[in-house]
Amino acid sequence: MKRKAFAMRLRPGCEKEYKKRHDEIWAELKAELRKAGVSDYSIYLDPKTNTLFAFQYLADDATDGDLAQKDIVKKWWHTMKDLMDTNIDESPVCDNLQEMFHMD
């Protein structure tokens, strides 16, 4: 099992809507994430900076790199683009985070 963490940026004033949309996340999207080997996926907000910190476990044979090509993922990005900083393809701007400490 691998661990992955990354940061994204939420637009000011979008906290409640971001939370609402994730509380209602589509079953099809969750299934696609699981199929790609993603599990135990959490996102935290730093309200001082509007930075979203995401953490997930990935199966050793995870295919999460292929998720960007999935229609359900592109549809999710399209629905979230008004809340976050995004790239031209509507994917969220993500900064991979380097693990500095881990305790089992």
Backbone as XML, in Angstrom:
<?xml version="1.0"?>
<chain id="A" units="angstrom">
  <residue number="1" name="MET">
    <atom name="N" x="0.843" y="-1.179" z="0.000"/>
    <atom name="CA" x="0.000" y="0.000" z="0.000"/>
    <atom name="C" x="0.887" y="1.241" z="0.000"/>
  </residue>
  <residue number="2" name="LYS">
    <atom name="N" x="0.550" y="2.186" z="-0.857"/>
    <atom name="CA" x="1.274" y="3.460" z="-0.949"/>
    <atom name="C" x="0.390" y="4.566" z="-0.378"/>
  </residue>
  <residue number="3" name="ARG">
    <atom name="N" x="1.023" y="5.654" z="0.020"/>
    <atom name="CA" x="0.311" y="6.838" z="0.488"/>
    <atom name="C" x="0.598" y="7.978" z="-0.475"/>
  </residue>
  <residue number="4" name="LYS">
    <atom name="N" x="-0.407" y="8.803" z="-0.685"/>
    <atom name="CA" x="-0.250" y="9.956" z="-1.579"/>
    <atom name="C" x="-0.931" y="11.158" z="-0.938"/>
  </residue>
  <residue number="5" name="ALA">
    <atom name="N" x="-0.275" y="12.294" z="-1.014"/>
    <atom name="CA" x="-0.861" y="13.528" z="-0.493"/>
    <atom name="C" x="-0.624" y="14.641" z="-1.509"/>
  </residue>
  <residue number="6" name="PHE">
    <atom name="N" x="-1.603" y="15.523" z="-1.605"/>
    <atom name="CA" x="-1.478" y="16.652" z="-2.519"/>
    <atom name="C" x="-2.322" y="17.802" z="-2.013"/>
  </residue>
  <residue number="7" name="ALA">
    <atom name="N" x="-2.030" y="18.989" z="-2.521"/>
    <atom name="CA" x="-2.737" y="20.207" z="-2.119"/>
    <atom name="C" x="-3.434" y="20.811" z="-3.326"/>
  </residue>
  <residue number="8" name="MET">
    <atom name="N" x="-4.591" y="21.409" z="-3.069"/>
    <atom name="CA" x="-5.369" y="22.122" z="-4.085"/>
    <atom name="C" x="-5.814" y="23.442" z="-3.467"/>
  </residue>
  <residue number="9" name="ARG">
    <atom name="N" x="-6.326" y="24.330" z="-4.298"/>
    <atom name="CA" x="-6.747" y="25.632" z="-3.787"/>
    <atom name="C" x="-8.241" y="25.864" z="-4.022"/>
  </residue>
  <residue number="10" name="LEU">
    <atom name="N" x="-8.918" y="26.202" z="-2.936"/>
    <atom name="CA" x="-10.344" y="26.504" z="-2.963"/>
    <atom name="C" x="-10.510" y="28.017" z="-3.069"/>
  </residue>
  <residue number="11" name="ARG">
    <atom name="N" x="-11.458" y="28.446" z="-3.865"/>
    <atom name="CA" x="-11.717" y="29.881" z="-3.991"/>
    <atom name="C" x="-12.394" y="30.391" z="-2.715"/>
  </residue>
  <residue number="12" name="PRO">
    <atom name="N" x="-12.060" y="31.602" z="-2.292"/>
    <atom name="CA" x="-12.662" y="32.166" z="-1.078"/>
    <atom name="C" x="-14.189" y="32.168" z="-1.160"/>
  </residue>
  <residue number="13" name="GLY">
    <atom name="N" x="-14.833" y="31.813" z="-0.051"/>
    <atom name="CA" x="-16.281" y="31.814" z="0.029"/>
    <atom name="C" x="-16.946" y="30.555" z="-0.492"/>
  </residue>
  <residue number="14" name="CYS">
    <atom name="N" x="-16.169" y="29.591" z="-0.951"/>
    <atom name="CA" x="-16.728" y="28.370" z="-1.551"/>
    <atom name="C" x="-16.705" y="27.163" z="-0.604"/>
  </residue>
  <residue number="15" name="GLU">
    <atom name="N" x="-16.352" y="27.377" z="0.640"/>
    <atom name="CA" x="-16.179" y="26.280" z="1.580"/>
    <atom name="C" x="-17.450" y="25.443" z="1.755"/>
  </residue>
  <residue number="16" name="LYS">
    <atom name="N" x="-18.565" y="26.098" z="2.004"/>
    <atom name="CA" x="-19.816" y="25.363" z="2.253"/>
    <atom name="C" x="-20.261" y="24.573" z="1.026"/>
  </residue>
  <residue number="17" name="GLU">
    <atom name="N" x="-20.153" y="25.172" z="-0.153"/>
    <atom name="CA" x="-20.571" y="24.477" z="-1.372"/>
    <atom name="C" x="-19.635" y="23.308" z="-1.690"/>
  </residue>
  <residue number="18" name="TYR">
    <atom name="N" x="-18.347" y="23.484" z="-1.464"/>
    <atom name="CA" x="-17.387" y="22.398" z="-1.675"/>
    <atom name="C" x="-17.729" y="21.216" z="-0.773"/>
  </residue>
  <residue number="19" name="LYS">
    <atom name="N" x="-17.981" y="21.499" z="0.480"/>
    <atom name="CA" x="-18.339" y="20.448" z="1.445"/>
    <atom name="C" x="-19.642" y="19.774" z="1.026"/>
  </residue>
  <residue number="20" name="LYS">
    <atom name="N" x="-20.636" y="20.554" z="0.630"/>
    <atom name="CA" x="-21.929" y="20.013" z="0.213"/>
    <atom name="C" x="-21.767" y="19.056" z="-0.963"/>
  </residue>
  <residue number="21" name="ARG">
    <atom name="N" x="-21.012" y="19.481" z="-1.969"/>
    <atom name="CA" x="-20.843" y="18.636" z="-3.150"/>
    <atom name="C" x="-20.115" y="17.338" z="-2.810"/>
  </residue>
  <residue number="22" name="HIS">
    <atom name="N" x="-19.161" y="17.405" z="-1.910"/>
    <atom name="CA" x="-18.466" y="16.185" z="-1.518"/>
    <atom name="C" x="-19.325" y="15.304" z="-0.604"/>
  </residue>
  <residue number="23" name="ASP">
    <atom name="N" x="-20.194" y="15.907" z="0.177"/>
    <atom name="CA" x="-21.129" y="15.110" z="0.980"/>
    <atom name="C" x="-22.085" y="14.330" z="0.079"/>
  </residue>
  <residue number="24" name="GLU">
    <atom name="N" x="-22.290" y="14.833" z="-1.135"/>
    <atom name="CA" x="-23.204" y="14.216" z="-2.097"/>
    <atom name="C" x="-22.439" y="13.597" z="-3.276"/>
  </residue>
  <residue number="25" name="ILE">
    <atom name="N" x="-21.199" y="13.201" z="-3.049"/>
    <atom name="CA" x="-20.367" y="12.689" z="-4.141"/>
    <atom name="C" x="-21.062" y="11.508" z="-4.823"/>
  </residue>
  <residue number="26" name="TRP">
    <atom name="N" x="-20.909" y="11.430" z="-6.110"/>
    <atom name="CA" x="-21.603" y="10.420" z="-6.904"/>
    <atom name="C" x="-21.046" y="9.024" z="-6.634"/>
  </residue>
  <residue number="27" name="ALA">
    <atom name="N" x="-21.939" y="8.068" z="-6.515"/>
    <atom name="CA" x="-21.545" y="6.671" z="-6.306"/>
    <atom name="C" x="-20.662" y="6.179" z="-7.448"/>
  </residue>
  <residue number="28" name="GLU">
    <atom name="N" x="-20.953" y="6.621" z="-8.677"/>
    <atom name="CA" x="-20.162" y="6.198" z="-9.839"/>
    <atom name="C" x="-18.716" y="6.687" z="-9.743"/>
  </residue>
  <residue number="29" name="LEU">
    <atom name="N" x="-18.533" y="7.883" z="-9.204"/>
    <atom name="CA" x="-17.188" y="8.425" z="-9.048"/>
    <atom name="C" x="-16.431" y="7.650" z="-7.973"/>
  </residue>
  <residue number="30" name="LYS">
    <atom name="N" x="-17.091" y="7.397" z="-6.860"/>
    <atom name="CA" x="-16.453" y="6.613" z="-5.797"/>
    <atom name="C" x="-16.066" y="5.230" z="-6.300"/>
  </residue>
  <residue number="31" name="ALA">
    <atom name="N" x="-16.927" y="4.619" z="-7.089"/>
    <atom name="CA" x="-16.638" y="3.293" z="-7.637"/>
    <atom name="C" x="-15.422" y="3.344" z="-8.564"/>
  </residue>
  <residue number="32" name="GLU">
    <atom name="N" x="-15.314" y="4.385" z="-9.368"/>
    <atom name="CA" x="-14.173" y="4.521" z="-10.285"/>
    <atom name="C" x="-12.880" y="4.721" z="-9.507"/>
  </residue>
  <residue number="33" name="LEU">
    <atom name="N" x="-12.933" y="5.496" z="-8.434"/>
    <atom name="CA" x="-11.748" y="5.689" z="-7.591"/>
    <atom name="C" x="-11.314" y="4.368" z="-6.968"/>
  </residue>
  <residue number="34" name="ARG">
    <atom name="N" x="-12.272" y="3.633" z="-6.433"/>
    <atom name="CA" x="-11.954" y="2.331" z="-5.829"/>
    <atom name="C" x="-11.373" y="1.368" z="-6.861"/>
  </residue>
  <residue number="35" name="LYS">
    <atom name="N" x="-11.976" y="1.362" z="-8.044"/>
    <atom name="CA" x="-11.505" y="0.501" z="-9.131"/>
    <atom name="C" x="-10.049" y="0.819" z="-9.491"/>
  </residue>
  <residue number="36" name="ALA">
    <atom name="N" x="-9.670" y="2.081" z="-9.383"/>
    <atom name="CA" x="-8.306" y="2.516" z="-9.681"/>
    <atom name="C" x="-7.338" y="2.243" z="-8.527"/>
  </residue>
  <residue number="37" name="GLY">
    <atom name="N" x="-7.848" y="1.709" z="-7.416"/>
    <atom name="CA" x="-6.978" y="1.377" z="-6.286"/>
    <atom name="C" x="-6.867" y="2.452" z="-5.228"/>
  </residue>
  <residue number="38" name="VAL">
    <atom name="N" x="-7.740" y="3.443" z="-5.276"/>
    <atom name="CA" x="-7.741" y="4.526" z="-4.280"/>
    <atom name="C" x="-8.634" y="4.119" z="-3.110"/>
  </residue>
  <residue number="39" name="SER">
    <atom name="N" x="-8.119" y="4.285" z="-1.896"/>
    <atom name="CA" x="-8.929" y="4.014" z="-0.705"/>
    <atom name="C" x="-8.571" y="5.008" z="0.390"/>
  </residue>
  <residue number="40" name="ASP">
    <atom name="N" x="-9.402" y="5.042" z="1.389"/>
    <atom name="CA" x="-9.175" y="5.907" z="2.552"/>
    <atom name="C" x="-8.762" y="7.311" z="2.110"/>
  </residue>
  <residue number="41" name="TYR">
    <atom name="N" x="-9.631" y="7.944" z="1.326"/>
    <atom name="CA" x="-9.372" y="9.245" z="0.700"/>
    <atom name="C" x="-10.000" y="10.324" z="1.564"/>
  </residue>
  <residue number="42" name="SER">
    <atom name="N" x="-9.187" y="11.255" z="2.032"/>
    <atom name="CA" x="-9.665" y="12.366" z="2.860"/>
    <atom name="C" x="-9.152" y="13.681" z="2.293"/>
  </residue>
  <residue number="43" name="ILE">
    <atom name="N" x="-9.962" y="14.735" z="2.471"/>
    <atom name="CA" x="-9.558" y="16.079" z="2.078"/>
    <atom name="C" x="-9.813" y="16.995" z="3.271"/>
  </residue>
  <residue number="44" name="TYR">
    <atom name="N" x="-8.810" y="17.786" z="3.621"/>
    <atom name="CA" x="-8.890" y="18.726" z="4.735"/>
    <atom name="C" x="-8.722" y="20.143" z="4.205"/>
  </residue>
  <residue number="45" name="LEU">
    <atom name="N" x="-9.358" y="21.085" z="4.872"/>
    <atom name="CA" x="-9.260" y="22.497" z="4.492"/>
    <atom name="C" x="-8.495" y="23.277" z="5.552"/>
  </residue>
  <residue number="46" name="ASP">
    <atom name="N" x="-7.529" y="24.057" z="5.100"/>
    <atom name="CA" x="-6.884" y="25.051" z="5.959"/>
    <atom name="C" x="-7.617" y="26.364" z="5.698"/>
  </residue>
  <residue number="47" name="PRO">
    <atom name="N" x="-8.516" y="26.799" z="6.581"/>
    <atom name="CA" x="-9.328" y="27.981" z="6.310"/>
    <atom name="C" x="-8.530" y="29.281" z="6.263"/>
  </residue>
  <residue number="48" name="LYS">
    <atom name="N" x="-7.330" y="29.285" z="6.802"/>
    <atom name="CA" x="-6.512" y="30.497" z="6.757"/>
    <atom name="C" x="-5.981" y="30.766" z="5.356"/>
  </residue>
  <residue number="49" name="THR">
    <atom name="N" x="-5.754" y="29.698" z="4.595"/>
    <atom name="CA" x="-5.146" y="29.847" z="3.267"/>
    <atom name="C" x="-6.037" y="29.339" z="2.136"/>
  </residue>
  <residue number="50" name="ASN">
    <atom name="N" x="-7.185" y="28.753" z="2.492"/>
    <atom name="CA" x="-8.081" y="28.111" z="1.516"/>
    <atom name="C" x="-7.378" y="26.992" z="0.750"/>
  </residue>
  <residue number="51" name="THR">
    <atom name="N" x="-6.400" y="26.381" z="1.401"/>
    <atom name="CA" x="-5.698" y="25.249" z="0.808"/>
    <atom name="C" x="-6.387" y="23.963" z="1.234"/>
  </residue>
  <residue number="52" name="LEU">
    <atom name="N" x="-6.636" y="23.110" z="0.256"/>
    <atom name="CA" x="-7.197" y="21.784" z="0.497"/>
    <atom name="C" x="-6.042" y="20.789" z="0.506"/>
  </residue>
  <residue number="53" name="PHE">
    <atom name="N" x="-5.954" y="19.993" z="1.559"/>
    <atom name="CA" x="-4.931" y="18.958" z="1.661"/>
    <atom name="C" x="-5.611" y="17.612" z="1.501"/>
  </residue>
  <residue number="54" name="ALA">
    <atom name="N" x="-5.213" y="16.862" z="0.492"/>
    <atom name="CA" x="-5.815" y="15.563" z="0.212"/>
    <atom name="C" x="-4.829" y="14.458" z="0.556"/>
  </residue>
  <residue number="55" name="PHE">
    <atom name="N" x="-5.374" y="13.370" z="1.086"/>
    <atom name="CA" x="-4.568" y="12.205" z="1.455"/>
    <atom name="C" x="-5.325" y="10.960" z="1.049"/>
  </residue>
  <residue number="56" name="GLN">
    <atom name="N" x="-4.600" y="10.011" z="0.465"/>
    <atom name="CA" x="-5.234" y="8.758" z="0.072"/>
    <atom name="C" x="-4.231" y="7.618" z="0.124"/>
  </residue>
  <residue number="57" name="TYR">
    <atom name="N" x="-4.779" y="6.434" z="0.318"/>
    <atom name="CA" x="-3.990" y="5.222" z="0.177"/>
    <atom name="C" x="-4.213" y="4.690" z="-1.226"/>
  </residue>
  <residue number="58" name="LEU">
    <atom name="N" x="-3.155" y="4.148" z="-1.800"/>
    <atom name="CA" x="-3.224" y="3.567" z="-3.131"/>
    <atom name="C" x="-2.744" y="2.124" z="-3.067"/>
  </residue>
  <residue number="59" name="ALA">
    <atom name="N" x="-3.468" y="1.241" z="-3.735"/>
    <atom name="CA" x="-3.022" y="-0.137" z="-3.845"/>
    <atom name="C" x="-1.684" y="-0.157" z="-4.583"/>
  </residue>
  <residue number="60" name="ASP">
    <atom name="N" x="-0.875" y="-1.176" z="-4.329"/>
    <atom name="CA" x="0.425" y="-1.262" z="-4.988"/>
    <atom name="C" x="0.289" y="-1.278" z="-6.509"/>
  </residue>
  <residue number="61" name="ASP">
    <atom name="N" x="-0.816" y="-1.825" z="-7.012"/>
    <atom name="CA" x="-1.038" y="-1.873" z="-8.460"/>
    <atom name="C" x="-2.064" y="-0.825" z="-8.917"/>
  </residue>
  <residue number="62" name="ALA">
    <atom name="N" x="-2.162" y="0.276" z="-8.184"/>
    <atom name="CA" x="-3.153" y="1.318" z="-8.473"/>
    <atom name="C" x="-2.965" y="1.884" z="-9.875"/>
  </residue>
  <residue number="63" name="THR">
    <atom name="N" x="-4.090" y="2.224" z="-10.483"/>
    <atom name="CA" x="-4.083" y="2.841" z="-11.812"/>
    <atom name="C" x="-4.641" y="4.262" z="-11.729"/>
  </residue>
  <residue number="64" name="ASP">
    <atom name="N" x="-4.371" y="4.946" z="-10.634"/>
    <atom name="CA" x="-4.905" y="6.290" z="-10.419"/>
    <atom name="C" x="-4.435" y="7.277" z="-11.484"/>
  </residue>
  <residue number="65" name="GLY">
    <atom name="N" x="-3.319" y="7.020" z="-12.113"/>
    <atom name="CA" x="-2.842" y="7.885" z="-13.178"/>
    <atom name="C" x="-3.753" y="7.896" z="-14.394"/>
  </residue>
  <residue number="66" name="ASP">
    <atom name="N" x="-4.578" y="6.864" z="-14.530"/>
    <atom name="CA" x="-5.517" y="6.767" z="-15.649"/>
    <atom name="C" x="-6.846" y="7.471" z="-15.374"/>
  </residue>
  <residue number="67" name="LEU">
    <atom name="N" x="-7.071" y="7.909" z="-14.142"/>
    <atom name="CA" x="-8.363" y="8.499" z="-13.784"/>
    <atom name="C" x="-8.691" y="9.737" z="-14.613"/>
  </residue>
  <residue number="68" name="ALA">
    <atom name="N" x="-7.686" y="10.502" z="-14.988"/>
    <atom name="CA" x="-7.919" y="11.741" z="-15.750"/>
    <atom name="C" x="-8.573" y="11.486" z="-17.103"/>
  </residue>
  <residue number="69" name="GLN">
    <atom name="N" x="-8.523" y="10.258" z="-17.581"/>
    <atom name="CA" x="-9.120" y="9.909" z="-18.868"/>
    <atom name="C" x="-10.556" y="9.408" z="-18.738"/>
  </residue>
  <residue number="70" name="LYS">
    <atom name="N" x="-11.039" y="9.219" z="-17.535"/>
    <atom name="CA" x="-12.375" y="8.665" z="-17.301"/>
    <atom name="C" x="-13.435" y="9.754" z="-17.414"/>
  </residue>
  <residue number="71" name="ASP">
    <atom name="N" x="-14.515" y="9.445" z="-18.123"/>
    <atom name="CA" x="-15.594" y="10.423" z="-18.327"/>
    <atom name="C" x="-16.198" y="10.909" z="-17.022"/>
  </residue>
  <residue number="72" name="ILE">
    <atom name="N" x="-16.390" y="10.017" z="-16.050"/>
    <atom name="CA" x="-17.005" y="10.413" z="-14.777"/>
    <atom name="C" x="-16.103" y="11.397" z="-14.025"/>
  </residue>
  <residue number="73" name="VAL">
    <atom name="N" x="-14.803" y="11.229" z="-14.139"/>
    <atom name="CA" x="-13.853" y="12.139" z="-13.487"/>
    <atom name="C" x="-13.892" y="13.507" z="-14.173"/>
  </residue>
  <residue number="74" name="LYS">
    <atom name="N" x="-13.922" y="13.510" z="-15.492"/>
    <atom name="CA" x="-14.003" y="14.779" z="-16.232"/>
    <atom name="C" x="-15.304" y="15.513" z="-15.911"/>
  </residue>
  <residue number="75" name="LYS">
    <atom name="N" x="-16.385" y="14.757" z="-15.772"/>
    <atom name="CA" x="-17.670" y="15.366" z="-15.421"/>
    <atom name="C" x="-17.601" y="15.990" z="-14.024"/>
  </residue>
  <residue number="76" name="TRP">
    <atom name="N" x="-16.972" y="15.296" z="-13.073"/>
    <atom name="CA" x="-16.806" y="15.829" z="-11.712"/>
    <atom name="C" x="-15.982" y="17.113" z="-11.752"/>
  </residue>
  <residue number="77" name="TRP">
    <atom name="N" x="-14.891" y="17.082" z="-12.479"/>
    <atom name="CA" x="-14.058" y="18.287" z="-12.587"/>
    <atom name="C" x="-14.884" y="19.453" z="-13.114"/>
  </residue>
  <residue number="78" name="HIS">
    <atom name="N" x="-15.704" y="19.192" z="-14.119"/>
    <atom name="CA" x="-16.530" y="20.246" z="-14.712"/>
    <atom name="C" x="-17.472" y="20.856" z="-13.669"/>
  </residue>
  <residue number="79" name="THR">
    <atom name="N" x="-18.026" y="20.019" z="-12.799"/>
    <atom name="CA" x="-18.953" y="20.533" z="-11.787"/>
    <atom name="C" x="-18.231" y="21.266" z="-10.655"/>
  </residue>
  <residue number="80" name="MET">
    <atom name="N" x="-16.929" y="21.017" z="-10.498"/>
    <atom name="CA" x="-16.172" y="21.625" z="-9.400"/>
    <atom name="C" x="-15.377" y="22.856" z="-9.817"/>
  </residue>
  <residue number="81" name="LYS">
    <atom name="N" x="-15.273" y="23.110" z="-11.116"/>
    <atom name="CA" x="-14.374" y="24.170" z="-11.599"/>
    <atom name="C" x="-14.736" y="25.563" z="-11.102"/>
  </residue>
  <residue number="82" name="ASP">
    <atom name="N" x="-15.984" y="25.795" z="-10.739"/>
    <atom name="CA" x="-16.371" y="27.115" z="-10.248"/>
    <atom name="C" x="-15.932" y="27.354" z="-8.801"/>
  </residue>
  <residue number="83" name="LEU">
    <atom name="N" x="-15.455" y="26.314" z="-8.133"/>
    <atom name="CA" x="-15.076" y="26.425" z="-6.720"/>
    <atom name="C" x="-13.570" y="26.435" z="-6.484"/>
  </residue>
  <residue number="84" name="MET">
    <atom name="N" x="-12.807" y="25.995" z="-7.488"/>
    <atom name="CA" x="-11.388" y="25.739" z="-7.272"/>
    <atom name="C" x="-10.533" y="26.341" z="-8.379"/>
  </residue>
  <residue number="85" name="ASP">
    <atom name="N" x="-9.251" y="26.463" z="-8.101"/>
    <atom name="CA" x="-8.294" y="26.795" z="-9.150"/>
    <atom name="C" x="-8.155" y="25.549" z="-10.025"/>
  </residue>
  <residue number="86" name="THR">
    <atom name="N" x="-8.297" y="25.724" z="-11.345"/>
    <atom name="CA" x="-8.250" y="24.586" z="-12.252"/>
    <atom name="C" x="-7.308" y="24.842" z="-13.424"/>
  </residue>
  <residue number="87" name="ASN">
    <atom name="N" x="-6.937" y="23.753" z="-14.061"/>
    <atom name="CA" x="-6.138" y="23.788" z="-15.274"/>
    <atom name="C" x="-7.061" y="23.964" z="-16.478"/>
  </residue>
  <residue number="88" name="ILE">
    <atom name="N" x="-6.494" y="24.101" z="-17.659"/>
    <atom name="CA" x="-7.275" y="24.283" z="-18.881"/>
    <atom name="C" x="-8.244" y="23.126" z="-19.108"/>
  </residue>
  <residue number="89" name="ASP">
    <atom name="N" x="-7.841" y="21.894" z="-18.737"/>
    <atom name="CA" x="-8.717" y="20.726" z="-18.925"/>
    <atom name="C" x="-9.751" y="20.577" z="-17.808"/>
  </residue>
  <residue number="90" name="GLU">
    <atom name="N" x="-9.858" y="21.575" z="-16.960"/>
    <atom name="CA" x="-10.787" y="21.642" z="-15.827"/>
    <atom name="C" x="-10.363" y="20.788" z="-14.635"/>
  </residue>
  <residue number="91" name="SER">
    <atom name="N" x="-9.231" y="20.108" z="-14.719"/>
    <atom name="CA" x="-8.715" y="19.360" z="-13.571"/>
    <atom name="C" x="-8.257" y="20.354" z="-12.510"/>
  </residue>
  <residue number="92" name="PRO">
    <atom name="N" x="-8.350" y="19.986" z="-11.234"/>
    <atom name="CA" x="-7.881" y="20.904" z="-10.195"/>
    <atom name="C" x="-6.367" y="21.075" z="-10.263"/>
  </residue>
  <residue number="93" name="VAL">
    <atom name="N" x="-5.916" y="22.279" z="-9.992"/>
    <atom name="CA" x="-4.484" y="22.502" z="-9.864"/>
    <atom name="C" x="-4.038" y="21.769" z="-8.608"/>
  </residue>
  <residue number="94" name="CYS">
    <atom name="N" x="-3.121" y="20.819" z="-8.762"/>
    <atom name="CA" x="-2.661" y="19.992" z="-7.642"/>
    <atom name="C" x="-1.158" y="20.106" z="-7.484"/>
  </residue>
  <residue number="95" name="ASP">
    <atom name="N" x="-0.732" y="20.204" z="-6.251"/>
    <atom name="CA" x="0.688" y="20.183" z="-5.924"/>
    <atom name="C" x="0.931" y="18.935" z="-5.088"/>
  </residue>
  <residue number="96" name="ASN">
    <atom name="N" x="1.749" y="18.013" z="-5.609"/>
    <atom name="CA" x="2.081" y="16.822" z="-4.831"/>
    <atom name="C" x="2.879" y="17.228" z="-3.605"/>
  </residue>
  <residue number="97" name="LEU">
    <atom name="N" x="2.594" y="16.585" z="-2.492"/>
    <atom name="CA" x="3.278" y="16.887" z="-1.242"/>
    <atom name="C" x="4.274" y="15.781" z="-0.920"/>
  </residue>
  <residue number="98" name="GLN">
    <atom name="N" x="5.410" y="16.177" z="-0.436"/>
    <atom name="CA" x="6.463" y="15.233" z="-0.078"/>
    <atom name="C" x="6.284" y="14.793" z="1.366"/>
  </residue>
  <residue number="99" name="GLU">
    <atom name="N" x="6.270" y="13.498" z="1.581"/>
    <atom name="CA" x="6.132" y="12.989" z="2.942"/>
    <atom name="C" x="7.406" y="13.283" z="3.725"/>
  </residue>
  <residue number="100" name="MET">
    <atom name="N" x="7.243" y="13.907" z="4.872"/>
    <atom name="CA" x="8.367" y="14.265" z="5.717"/>
    <atom name="C" x="8.421" y="13.424" z="6.989"/>
  </residue>
  <residue number="101" name="PHE">
    <atom name="N" x="7.297" y="12.807" z="7.357"/>
    <atom name="CA" x="7.234" y="11.969" z="8.546"/>
    <atom name="C" x="6.025" y="11.070" z="8.439"/>
  </residue>
  <residue number="102" name="HIS">
    <atom name="N" x="6.177" y="9.848" z="8.896"/>
    <atom name="CA" x="5.045" y="8.913" z="8.972"/>
    <atom name="C" x="5.263" y="8.021" z="10.189"/>
  </residue>
  <residue number="103" name="MET">
    <atom name="N" x="4.196" y="7.828" z="10.947"/>
    <atom name="CA" x="4.258" y="6.941" z="12.102"/>
    <atom name="C" x="3.144" y="5.910" z="11.975"/>
  </residue>
  <residue number="104" name="ASP">
    <atom name="N" x="3.490" y="4.638" z="11.993"/>
    <atom name="CA" x="2.478" y="3.571" z="12.000"/>
    <atom name="C" x="2.011" y="3.325" z="13.414"/>
  </residue>
</chain>
